[in-house]
Amino acid sequence: ADAGARGTDAGARGTDAGARGADAGEAFFDALRDRDQRALLVLTGKEPLREDFERSNLFGRLDRWPNLELVLTGSSADTHTLTPLWLQREVHALVEGALARELERLPTLTP
């Protein structure tokens, strides 16, 4: 959802934008699953996408995407830009782990 739809008068427009964001997220996750591609989704604090997904109950349907690893981290503060150093370290470790698992999935190449 874009920031404009979340302005001070975010009534129905904000709800509609959030629903569109969740629907787009579902379509994207479906496409990744159908192509056997994995994804790591890290959502922190007051991440707008996290709010959209919570509102649409996407988190309650995660079994639809076994290829999706979801990590909810951070604090209740506005940390979606990963500014705190402790959060950068945590996300770095998460990405390293995801990359290592993905490399394990690759077939062994013989010269």
PyMOL commands that place a pseudoatom at each C-alpha (Angstrom):
pseudoatom trace, name=CA, resn=ALA, resi=1, chain=A, elem=C, hetatm=0, pos=[0.000, 0.000, 0.000]
pseudoatom trace, name=CA, resn=ASP, resi=2, chain=A, elem=C, hetatm=0, pos=[1.260, 3.452, -0.715]
pseudoatom trace, name=CA, resn=ALA, resi=3, chain=A, elem=C, hetatm=0, pos=[1.738, 6.175, 1.867]
pseudoatom trace, name=CA, resn=GLY, resi=4, chain=A, elem=C, hetatm=0, pos=[-0.906, 8.363, 0.227]
pseudoatom trace, name=CA, resn=ALA, resi=5, chain=A, elem=C, hetatm=0, pos=[-3.614, 5.829, 0.971]
pseudoatom trace, name=CA, resn=ARG, resi=6, chain=A, elem=C, hetatm=0, pos=[-2.535, 5.807, 4.607]
pseudoatom trace, name=CA, resn=GLY, resi=7, chain=A, elem=C, hetatm=0, pos=[-2.818, 9.539, 5.173]
pseudoatom trace, name=CA, resn=THR, resi=8, chain=A, elem=C, hetatm=0, pos=[-4.655, 11.201, 8.024]
pseudoatom trace, name=CA, resn=ASP, resi=9, chain=A, elem=C, hetatm=0, pos=[-8.031, 10.335, 6.477]
pseudoatom trace, name=CA, resn=ALA, resi=10, chain=A, elem=C, hetatm=0, pos=[-7.157, 6.688, 5.871]
pseudoatom trace, name=CA, resn=GLY, resi=11, chain=A, elem=C, hetatm=0, pos=[-10.735, 5.497, 6.280]
pseudoatom trace, name=CA, resn=ALA, resi=12, chain=A, elem=C, hetatm=0, pos=[-12.062, 3.303, 3.496]
pseudoatom trace, name=CA, resn=ARG, resi=13, chain=A, elem=C, hetatm=0, pos=[-9.230, 4.204, 1.138]
pseudoatom trace, name=CA, resn=GLY, resi=14, chain=A, elem=C, hetatm=0, pos=[-6.640, 2.844, 3.590]
pseudoatom trace, name=CA, resn=THR, resi=15, chain=A, elem=C, hetatm=0, pos=[-8.645, -0.351, 4.051]
pseudoatom trace, name=CA, resn=ASP, resi=16, chain=A, elem=C, hetatm=0, pos=[-9.009, -0.792, 0.291]
pseudoatom trace, name=CA, resn=ALA, resi=17, chain=A, elem=C, hetatm=0, pos=[-5.303, -0.152, -0.243]
pseudoatom trace, name=CA, resn=GLY, resi=18, chain=A, elem=C, hetatm=0, pos=[-4.449, -2.651, 2.486]
pseudoatom trace, name=CA, resn=ALA, resi=19, chain=A, elem=C, hetatm=0, pos=[-6.695, -5.280, 0.919]
pseudoatom trace, name=CA, resn=ARG, resi=20, chain=A, elem=C, hetatm=0, pos=[-5.087, -4.685, -2.484]
pseudoatom trace, name=CA, resn=GLY, resi=21, chain=A, elem=C, hetatm=0, pos=[-1.656, -5.023, -0.871]
pseudoatom trace, name=CA, resn=ALA, resi=22, chain=A, elem=C, hetatm=0, pos=[-2.610, -8.291, 0.789]
pseudoatom trace, name=CA, resn=ASP, resi=23, chain=A, elem=C, hetatm=0, pos=[-4.139, -9.635, -2.447]
pseudoatom trace, name=CA, resn=ALA, resi=24, chain=A, elem=C, hetatm=0, pos=[-0.979, -8.706, -4.348]
pseudoatom trace, name=CA, resn=GLY, resi=25, chain=A, elem=C, hetatm=0, pos=[1.072, -10.385, -1.637]
pseudoatom trace, name=CA, resn=GLU, resi=26, chain=A, elem=C, hetatm=0, pos=[-0.977, -13.566, -1.921]
pseudoatom trace, name=CA, resn=ALA, resi=27, chain=A, elem=C, hetatm=0, pos=[-0.583, -13.636, -5.701]
pseudoatom trace, name=CA, resn=PHE, resi=28, chain=A, elem=C, hetatm=0, pos=[3.156, -13.097, -5.355]
pseudoatom trace, name=CA, resn=PHE, resi=29, chain=A, elem=C, hetatm=0, pos=[3.491, -15.848, -2.725]
pseudoatom trace, name=CA, resn=ASP, resi=30, chain=A, elem=C, hetatm=0, pos=[1.426, -18.197, -4.919]
pseudoatom trace, name=CA, resn=ALA, resi=31, chain=A, elem=C, hetatm=0, pos=[3.731, -17.541, -7.881]
pseudoatom trace, name=CA, resn=LEU, resi=32, chain=A, elem=C, hetatm=0, pos=[6.833, -18.208, -5.772]
pseudoatom trace, name=CA, resn=ARG, resi=33, chain=A, elem=C, hetatm=0, pos=[5.320, -21.435, -4.451]
pseudoatom trace, name=CA, resn=ASP, resi=34, chain=A, elem=C, hetatm=0, pos=[4.303, -22.588, -7.908]
pseudoatom trace, name=CA, resn=ARG, resi=35, chain=A, elem=C, hetatm=0, pos=[7.882, -22.036, -9.158]
pseudoatom trace, name=CA, resn=ASP, resi=36, chain=A, elem=C, hetatm=0, pos=[9.345, -23.832, -6.106]
pseudoatom trace, name=CA, resn=GLN, resi=37, chain=A, elem=C, hetatm=0, pos=[11.125, -20.651, -5.038]
pseudoatom trace, name=CA, resn=ARG, resi=38, chain=A, elem=C, hetatm=0, pos=[11.699, -19.888, -1.388]
pseudoatom trace, name=CA, resn=ALA, resi=39, chain=A, elem=C, hetatm=0, pos=[11.261, -16.549, 0.289]
pseudoatom trace, name=CA, resn=LEU, resi=40, chain=A, elem=C, hetatm=0, pos=[12.282, -14.992, 3.565]
pseudoatom trace, name=CA, resn=LEU, resi=41, chain=A, elem=C, hetatm=0, pos=[9.906, -12.271, 4.674]
pseudoatom trace, name=CA, resn=VAL, resi=42, chain=A, elem=C, hetatm=0, pos=[11.093, -10.194, 7.625]
pseudoatom trace, name=CA, resn=LEU, resi=43, chain=A, elem=C, hetatm=0, pos=[8.567, -7.759, 9.040]
pseudoatom trace, name=CA, resn=THR, resi=44, chain=A, elem=C, hetatm=0, pos=[9.378, -5.474, 11.940]
pseudoatom trace, name=CA, resn=GLY, resi=45, chain=A, elem=C, hetatm=0, pos=[7.672, -3.069, 14.285]
pseudoatom trace, name=CA, resn=LYS, resi=46, chain=A, elem=C, hetatm=0, pos=[4.983, -0.998, 12.674]
pseudoatom trace, name=CA, resn=GLU, resi=47, chain=A, elem=C, hetatm=0, pos=[5.737, -2.169, 9.144]
pseudoatom trace, name=CA, resn=PRO, resi=48, chain=A, elem=C, hetatm=0, pos=[2.758, -1.106, 6.991]
pseudoatom trace, name=CA, resn=LEU, resi=49, chain=A, elem=C, hetatm=0, pos=[2.822, -4.404, 5.097]
pseudoatom trace, name=CA, resn=ARG, resi=50, chain=A, elem=C, hetatm=0, pos=[2.639, -6.286, 8.395]
pseudoatom trace, name=CA, resn=GLU, resi=51, chain=A, elem=C, hetatm=0, pos=[-0.455, -4.294, 9.314]
pseudoatom trace, name=CA, resn=ASP, resi=52, chain=A, elem=C, hetatm=0, pos=[-2.027, -5.072, 5.920]
pseudoatom trace, name=CA, resn=PHE, resi=53, chain=A, elem=C, hetatm=0, pos=[-1.301, -8.781, 6.289]
pseudoatom trace, name=CA, resn=GLU, resi=54, chain=A, elem=C, hetatm=0, pos=[-2.647, -8.850, 9.851]
pseudoatom trace, name=CA, resn=ARG, resi=55, chain=A, elem=C, hetatm=0, pos=[-5.824, -7.046, 8.808]
pseudoatom trace, name=CA, resn=SER, resi=56, chain=A, elem=C, hetatm=0, pos=[-6.428, -9.518, 5.955]
pseudoatom trace, name=CA, resn=ASN, resi=57, chain=A, elem=C, hetatm=0, pos=[-5.565, -12.553, 8.145]
pseudoatom trace, name=CA, resn=LEU, resi=58, chain=A, elem=C, hetatm=0, pos=[-2.816, -13.570, 5.727]
pseudoatom trace, name=CA, resn=PHE, resi=59, chain=A, elem=C, hetatm=0, pos=[-0.759, -14.801, 8.691]
pseudoatom trace, name=CA, resn=GLY, resi=60, chain=A, elem=C, hetatm=0, pos=[-3.555, -17.258, 9.486]
pseudoatom trace, name=CA, resn=ARG, resi=61, chain=A, elem=C, hetatm=0, pos=[-3.187, -18.811, 6.028]
pseudoatom trace, name=CA, resn=LEU, resi=62, chain=A, elem=C, hetatm=0, pos=[0.602, -19.257, 5.901]
pseudoatom trace, name=CA, resn=ASP, resi=63, chain=A, elem=C, hetatm=0, pos=[0.268, -23.029, 5.465]
pseudoatom trace, name=CA, resn=ARG, resi=64, chain=A, elem=C, hetatm=0, pos=[-0.646, -22.185, 1.864]
pseudoatom trace, name=CA, resn=TRP, resi=65, chain=A, elem=C, hetatm=0, pos=[2.992, -21.220, 1.262]
pseudoatom trace, name=CA, resn=PRO, resi=66, chain=A, elem=C, hetatm=0, pos=[5.368, -23.815, 2.731]
pseudoatom trace, name=CA, resn=ASN, resi=67, chain=A, elem=C, hetatm=0, pos=[8.159, -22.105, 0.787]
pseudoatom trace, name=CA, resn=LEU, resi=68, chain=A, elem=C, hetatm=0, pos=[7.707, -18.881, 2.768]
pseudoatom trace, name=CA, resn=GLU, resi=69, chain=A, elem=C, hetatm=0, pos=[9.679, -18.259, 5.930]
pseudoatom trace, name=CA, resn=LEU, resi=70, chain=A, elem=C, hetatm=0, pos=[8.098, -15.448, 7.924]
pseudoatom trace, name=CA, resn=VAL, resi=71, chain=A, elem=C, hetatm=0, pos=[9.968, -13.698, 10.725]
pseudoatom trace, name=CA, resn=LEU, resi=72, chain=A, elem=C, hetatm=0, pos=[8.240, -11.089, 12.857]
pseudoatom trace, name=CA, resn=THR, resi=73, chain=A, elem=C, hetatm=0, pos=[10.914, -9.200, 14.747]
pseudoatom trace, name=CA, resn=GLY, resi=74, chain=A, elem=C, hetatm=0, pos=[11.896, -5.823, 16.056]
pseudoatom trace, name=CA, resn=SER, resi=75, chain=A, elem=C, hetatm=0, pos=[9.926, -3.791, 18.499]
pseudoatom trace, name=CA, resn=SER, resi=76, chain=A, elem=C, hetatm=0, pos=[6.658, -1.920, 18.504]
pseudoatom trace, name=CA, resn=ALA, resi=77, chain=A, elem=C, hetatm=0, pos=[8.615, 1.142, 17.372]
pseudoatom trace, name=CA, resn=ASP, resi=78, chain=A, elem=C, hetatm=0, pos=[8.762, 2.218, 13.744]
pseudoatom trace, name=CA, resn=THR, resi=79, chain=A, elem=C, hetatm=0, pos=[11.747, 0.041, 12.747]
pseudoatom trace, name=CA, resn=HIS, resi=80, chain=A, elem=C, hetatm=0, pos=[10.773, -1.035, 9.236]
pseudoatom trace, name=CA, resn=THR, resi=81, chain=A, elem=C, hetatm=0, pos=[13.829, 0.774, 7.829]
pseudoatom trace, name=CA, resn=LEU, resi=82, chain=A, elem=C, hetatm=0, pos=[16.078, -1.466, 9.978]
pseudoatom trace, name=CA, resn=THR, resi=83, chain=A, elem=C, hetatm=0, pos=[17.820, 1.551, 11.508]
pseudoatom trace, name=CA, resn=PRO, resi=84, chain=A, elem=C, hetatm=0, pos=[18.782, 0.096, 14.920]
pseudoatom trace, name=CA, resn=LEU, resi=85, chain=A, elem=C, hetatm=0, pos=[22.127, -1.671, 14.706]
pseudoatom trace, name=CA, resn=TRP, resi=86, chain=A, elem=C, hetatm=0, pos=[20.888, -4.644, 16.757]
pseudoatom trace, name=CA, resn=LEU, resi=87, chain=A, elem=C, hetatm=0, pos=[18.106, -5.164, 14.223]
pseudoatom trace, name=CA, resn=GLN, resi=88, chain=A, elem=C, hetatm=0, pos=[20.498, -4.922, 11.281]
pseudoatom trace, name=CA, resn=ARG, resi=89, chain=A, elem=C, hetatm=0, pos=[22.603, -7.671, 12.869]
pseudoatom trace, name=CA, resn=GLU, resi=90, chain=A, elem=C, hetatm=0, pos=[19.556, -9.854, 13.445]
pseudoatom trace, name=CA, resn=VAL, resi=91, chain=A, elem=C, hetatm=0, pos=[18.344, -9.457, 9.860]
pseudoatom trace, name=CA, resn=HIS, resi=92, chain=A, elem=C, hetatm=0, pos=[21.868, -10.051, 8.532]
pseudoatom trace, name=CA, resn=ALA, resi=93, chain=A, elem=C, hetatm=0, pos=[21.971, -13.373, 10.390]
pseudoatom trace, name=CA, resn=LEU, resi=94, chain=A, elem=C, hetatm=0, pos=[18.510, -14.297, 9.069]
pseudoatom trace, name=CA, resn=VAL, resi=95, chain=A, elem=C, hetatm=0, pos=[19.539, -13.564, 5.477]
pseudoatom trace, name=CA, resn=GLU, resi=96, chain=A, elem=C, hetatm=0, pos=[22.794, -15.510, 5.875]
pseudoatom trace, name=CA, resn=GLY, resi=97, chain=A, elem=C, hetatm=0, pos=[20.830, -18.497, 7.168]
pseudoatom trace, name=CA, resn=ALA, resi=98, chain=A, elem=C, hetatm=0, pos=[18.332, -18.309, 4.312]
pseudoatom trace, name=CA, resn=LEU, resi=99, chain=A, elem=C, hetatm=0, pos=[21.145, -18.121, 1.768]
pseudoatom trace, name=CA, resn=ALA, resi=100, chain=A, elem=C, hetatm=0, pos=[22.908, -21.102, 3.323]
pseudoatom trace, name=CA, resn=ARG, resi=101, chain=A, elem=C, hetatm=0, pos=[19.705, -23.169, 3.195]
pseudoatom trace, name=CA, resn=GLU, resi=102, chain=A, elem=C, hetatm=0, pos=[19.137, -22.167, -0.419]
pseudoatom trace, name=CA, resn=LEU, resi=103, chain=A, elem=C, hetatm=0, pos=[22.686, -23.131, -1.381]
pseudoatom trace, name=CA, resn=GLU, resi=104, chain=A, elem=C, hetatm=0, pos=[22.109, -26.550, 0.226]
pseudoatom trace, name=CA, resn=ARG, resi=105, chain=A, elem=C, hetatm=0, pos=[19.172, -27.047, -2.149]
pseudoatom trace, name=CA, resn=LEU, resi=106, chain=A, elem=C, hetatm=0, pos=[21.347, -26.569, -5.223]
pseudoatom trace, name=CA, resn=PRO, resi=107, chain=A, elem=C, hetatm=0, pos=[22.515, -29.729, -6.928]
pseudoatom trace, name=CA, resn=THR, resi=108, chain=A, elem=C, hetatm=0, pos=[26.190, -30.426, -6.534]
pseudoatom trace, name=CA, resn=LEU, resi=109, chain=A, elem=C, hetatm=0, pos=[28.041, -29.291, -9.634]
pseudoatom trace, name=CA, resn=THR, resi=110, chain=A, elem=C, hetatm=0, pos=[30.788, -31.551, -10.925]
pseudoatom trace, name=CA, resn=PRO, resi=111, chain=A, elem=C, hetatm=0, pos=[33.589, -30.028, -13.003]
for i in range(1, 111): cmd.bond("trace and resi %d" % i, "trace and resi %d" % (i + 1))
show_as sticks, trace
zoom trace
